[in-house]
């Protein structure tokens, strides 16, 4: 079953405990309510380099990325926005 859950610190902690490291989205960077998909990326730096994040930033048509650990450490709970697409096993 597929469901959407509001992006919260508690959800990020559960995803991280389940081995997820990033949330990706094709929603635009200015989207007020982006939809994210959790992913397990073992080589985070290699992944970031492969999507070319460090050369000029992301455009409106590139992957929107949220690193779970970074979000938990640096984003205030009230500043989290969006929903996460989850798949029940």
C-alpha positions in Angstrom: 0.0 0.0 0.0 1.2 3.5 -0.8 0.6 6.5 1.6 1.7 10.0 2.1 2.9 11.3 5.5 3.7 14.9 6.5 7.4 15.6 6.7 8.3 15.8 10.4 11.4 15.3 12.6 9.8 12.2 14.0 9.3 10.8 10.5 12.9 11.7 9.6 14.1 9.8 12.7 12.1 6.7 11.7 13.4 6.8 8.2 17.0 7.2 9.4 16.5 4.3 11.8 15.3 2.2 8.8 18.5 2.9 6.9 17.3 5.8 4.7 19.8 8.6 4.1 18.1 11.1 1.7 14.8 12.2 0.5 14.5 13.1 -3.2 11.9 15.0 -5.0 11.1 16.1 -8.6 9.0 19.0 -7.1 10.4 22.4 -8.0 12.7 24.1 -5.5 10.1 26.8 -4.8 7.2 24.3 -4.4 5.4 25.0 -1.1 4.5 21.4 -0.5 7.1 19.1 -2.2 6.6 15.3 -2.4 9.7 13.3 -1.3 10.7 9.7 -1.8 13.1 8.2 0.8 16.2 6.5 -0.6 19.1 4.5 0.9 22.3 5.9 -0.4 25.5 4.2 0.9 28.0 6.6 -0.8 26.4 9.9 -0.1 29.3 12.0 -1.4 29.5 10.0 -4.6 25.8 10.4 -5.1 25.9 14.1 -4.5 28.7 14.4 -7.0 26.8 12.3 -9.6 23.8 14.7 -9.5 26.2 17.7 -9.8 24.9 19.5 -6.7 28.2 21.4 -6.2 28.5 23.0 -9.6 26.1 25.9 -9.5 23.2 24.4 -7.5 20.0 22.7 -8.6 17.8 24.1 -11.3 14.0 23.9 -11.2 14.2 20.7 -13.3 16.8 18.8 -11.3 16.4 16.5 -8.3 15.4 18.3 -5.1 17.4 16.6 -2.3 17.1 16.6 1.5 19.8 14.7 3.4 18.1 13.3 6.5 20.9 13.7 9.0 21.5 17.3 7.9 17.8 18.1 8.1 17.6 16.7 11.7 20.7 18.7 12.8 20.1 22.0 11.0 16.4 22.5 10.1 13.9 23.7 12.7 10.8 21.4 12.9 8.5 24.3 11.9 10.6 24.9 8.8 10.1 21.3 7.4 7.5 21.2 4.7 6.2 18.6 2.3 5.1 15.1 2.3 6.9 11.8 2.0 5.7 9.0 -0.2 5.9 5.7 1.7 5.4 2.1 0.6 4.1 -0.4 3.1 5.8 -3.8 2.9 
